[in-house]
Amino acid sequence: MLVLRILIAVALIVSAVIHFQLAAGFQQAAPDGIGGGNLFRIQGTVDVLAALYVLVRGTPRSYLLAALVALASLAAVLAYRYIQIPTIGPIPSMYEPVWYTAKTITAVAEGLALIFALTAYALPRKSHR
């Protein structure tokens, strides 16, 4: 289980690092609003917190949280790649119909985090009686 916890955390941290690196460029579309950059910073922070939670606790709840974080991030990258979603309130349209290295690495990392987290959740656990 320790190996799975580390793999989940590494995948989430990879996603976080790339989100933080790309944030400034995505903020330019809406410099005064919430902006894509701020959304990227929020996602990166959530990735880091979920990774730490998995590493520290290693409970079924932490695996589910990690899976939800990874799923939300993966769904967003896929949706904004393939669907031209308009501005929704303070959330800008971030349609970007291309794949590039950082985006691909992030999508793969999020997919792996999701798979690892669901695997960890599904594995039988020892009873602590």
N, C-alpha and C positions, 0 to 999 in steps of 0.2 A: 504494500500500500504506500510505503514511503516513496517508492519510485514513481508511482502514479501521481502522488501529491506534487512531487518535484516537476514532473512533466506538465501537469496542469498549470502550475505557477509559471514555469518558463514560457509556455505558450501565451499565457495572459500578459506576461511582462513584454514579450516581443510585440504583441499588439499595442500595448501601452506606449512603448518607446516610439513606435512608428506614428501613433496618433499624436504624441507630443511633438515629434519632428515635423509633421505636416500641418499642425495647427495654424501657424502664422499665415501660411499661404491660403488657407481656407477662410480665414477671418477677413480677408480683403473684400470678399463679396458683400459683406454687411458689416463694415467697421463700427457702426454705431449700435447695431442690434445685437441679438444673441450671437449670431454669426456661426458659421461652420467651424471656425477655429475654436470658439468656446465649447461647442458641442464635442469637438475632438479632445479638448483638454478634460472635459467632464468624463468622457469615455475612457481616456487614459487613466484618470484617477480611479474610476470604478474598477478598471482592470487590475490596477495595483492593489487596491483594497481587497478584491476577491482573491487574488493570488496569496496575499498575506493571510487571509482567513483560512484558506485551504492548507497552507503550510503550518499555521499555528494550531488549528483545531483538527482538521482531517476527519470531520464528522459528515454524516449523510447530508445534513443541512448545508454544510460548506460546499459539498460537491454539487448540490442542486443550485446553489447560488452561482457558483462558477459556470455551470452549464447555462443558466439563464443569461448571465453576462455575455458569455461567448455567443449564444444564440442571437441575442439582441444586436450585437455588433456585426455578426455575420449577416443577419437579415438586412441590416441597414446598408452594408457595403453592396450586397447583391441587389437590393431594391434600387438604390441610387445609381447603380451601374446599368440596370436594364429597364427601369421605369422612370419617366420624367415626372417626378412628384413635384407639384407646385409648392410655393411658399405656404406654410401652414402656421398662421399666427406669427409668433416670433422666430419660428424655425425656417431658415431660408431654403430655397430649392438648391439642392446640391447634386443635381443630375450630372453625371460624368461618365459618358458612354465609352470609356476606354479602360484597358487594363495596363498597368505599368508595374514595375518591380515592387515598389513599396506596397501598393494596393494588393498585389497578388500574395506577397509574403504575409500581410495582415490577414487576408481571407483564409489562407492555409493555416496560420497560427490559431485563428478563431475556430476553424473547423476541428483542428486537433484538440484544442482545449475542450470543445464540446464533447468530442468522442471520449477523451480521457476522463472527463468529469462524469459522464453518464456511465462509463465502465466502472469507475470507482464506486459510484452510487449503487450499481447493480451487483457488485461483488458481495458475497456473504461476509458478515462481520462476526467476530468472536463475541460471545456473550460475556459481559462483565459482572458475573454473579459472585 
